[in-house]
Amino acid sequence: MPEEAGGGMRAPATPEKSNGGDRPAATAVNIPLVNETQLTAATGGAELSCYRCTVPFGVVVLIAGVVVTAVAYSFNSHGSTISYFGLVLLSSGLVLLASSVVCWKLRLERRKERRRESQTALVANQRSIFT
């Protein structure tokens, strides 16, 4: 990867012992900064699909919340720590699933809008060709 001038962070490398033994000599290493294009190339565009990640985690947390809450209430431990923990897991799972639905709906709306824009541009271009 080409290094940019002044575009990286500097971090100390592992210290090496000098011959004198009194102080280790530290060298600096350039850590290149990554831009959004490089991140997209490295992850395959996965950072734009939040709903795909939150659905499995939401389902697992929701199932864990149901199980913990069921165990807590089967022992008649209303108001105990485990019942509160189960309710927190249950609500967290629901929040994760709701956020994934919201992300999915927003992505669909953006996709529809892009289609409309490209179709409008295509029709405008076609009109300009024939006139």
N, C-alpha and C positions, 0 to 999 in steps of 0.2 A: 504494500500500500504506500503510495507516495505521501511523504510528510509535507504538511503545509507549514509555511513560515509563520511562527507565532500562533498556529491554530491548535496546538496541543497543550495538554496540561503537563506539568513537570512533577515527577514524583521521585523520591530517593530510591535508589536501587539497594540491593542487599549490601551491607557494609563488608568491606574486605579488610583483613588485618594487615597492618603495615609491618615492616621488619622490626621497628622499634617496639611494638607491642603496647605503646601507651594509648594511642587513639586509632580507631578504625577510620579508613578513608571512605567517604561516601561519594558516590557518583550519581548524576541525575539521568533519568531515562524519560524520553518523550512518550506520552500516552496520547495517541491521536484521538481527536474528537470525531464522533460519528454523526453524520447528518441524516436527515429523514430518508433520503433516497437509499443510502447505504443500509439503513435499518430495514427498510422494506425489502431490499434485495436479500438481506441475510435471513429474514424471518419468512419470506415468501408472502408477505402481505397479511400475516396473521394478526398484526396489531390493529387492524381495522375490523376485526370480527369479534367484538367483545361478547356478543350474545352466544357465540359458539363455545366460548370458554365458561361463561357463567351458568349455562344450562346444566352441565354435568355436576358442577360444584353445588349448584342450588338443589338439585335432586338429591345428592348425597347428604347434604346438610339437612334437608327437609326430612328425609328418611330417618336420619339420626335423631332429629328433634321429635319425631313421632314415637320412636322406640323409647327414648329416654323419658318422655312425658308419660307414655303408657306404663312404663315400669314404675315411675314415681307415683302415679295415681293408683296403680294396682296395690301398692302397699299403704294406701291412705296417708300419704305423706304430703298433704296439701300445705303449701307455704314453706316447704323445706328448700334447702339449697339445690337439691337435684331436680325438684319440680320447676324451680326458677330457671335452672340451666336448660332443661328441656324446652321450656317456653321460649327462651332466648334462641335456641337452635331452630326451633320451629319458625319463629318470626324471621330469623336471618335467612332461612331457606326460602321463605315466601318473598322476602325482599330481593334476593338474588334472582329468583325466577321472574318476578315482576320487572326488574331492571333489564333482564335479557329480552323480555317481550317488548319493552319500550325501545331498546336498541334495534331490535329487528324491525319494528314498525318504522322507525326513523330511517333506517337503511332502505326499506322499500319505498318510502316517500322520496328519498333522494334519487333512487334509481328511476322512478317514474318521471321525476322532474328532468333528469338528464335526457331521458328518451324524448320528452316533449321538446326540450331545447334543440336536440339534434335533428328531430323531425322538422321543426320550424326552420332551422338553418338550411336543411336539405330542400324544403319546399321553396324557400326564398332564393336559393342558389339556382334551382331549376327554373323559376320564373325569370331570373335575370339572364339565363342562357337563351330562352326562347323569345325574349323581347328585344 
